[in-house]
Amino acid sequence: ESELLFLIAKDKDPISRWDASRKLLTNTIAKLCKSSTPKLPTILIKMFKSIFSDKKTDLSLAAQILRLPTVSYLLENLPKSSLEIIHSTCEFIKSELAHNLKQEFLDCYHTNNSLEPYDLEALSISKREIKNTALYYLINLNTQEIFDICLKQLKNSDNLTDTIAALTCIANSTYS
């Protein structure tokens, strides 16, 4: 796992970095699916912190590295785990990461939340992608603060990417 973390943080090839993140996340999810008392491995926190602190990494790549593998990918690669166990494990990971890295996710969100009009420049697209990835984790905190951020993004959105991200977070939130 430490080799994968090194590749994620330092490899010059973006595909290798992304692939290492998939392996680390998938391996972690596989282990947690088998555990009766799951505990978030510190290596995931280190992985996320390394991405947040790396100002040289392309923001779209960072967003891809930070995203959990899809459920369909996990079902294919973890055939002995049920859909329910995979889903609950992923929810556990998102919640634990959000609680452990709240400030980092908030900083990422606010740093990349542009008030400029919508444009199709690569940097703007990347900023929307990483910002919405941060929101994807933050909504798991189930707080008024984060719910209000989602509502504000929904209200002020001038593009479908931000609208869908805010609606998805609101729809998947358990905040009441």
Sequence and secondary structure as in RCSB ss.txt:
>XXXX:A:sequence
ESELLFLIAKDKDPISRWDASRKLLTNTIAKLCKSSTPKLPTILIKMFKSIFSDKKTDLSLAAQILRLPTVSYLL
ENLPKSSLEIIHSTCEFIKSELAHNLKQEFLDCYHTNNSLEPYDLEALSISKREIKNTALYYLINLNTQEIFDIC
LKQLKNSDNLTDTIAALTCIANSTYS
>XXXX:A:secstr
 HHHHHHHHH S HHHHHHHHHHHHHHHHHHHHH SS    HHHHHHHHHHHH SSS HHHHHHHHS   HHHHH
HH TTS HHHHHHHHHHHHHHHHHHTHHHHHHHHHHH   S     HHHHHHHHHHHHHHHHHGGG  HHHHHHH
HHHHHH  SHHHHHHHHHHHHH    
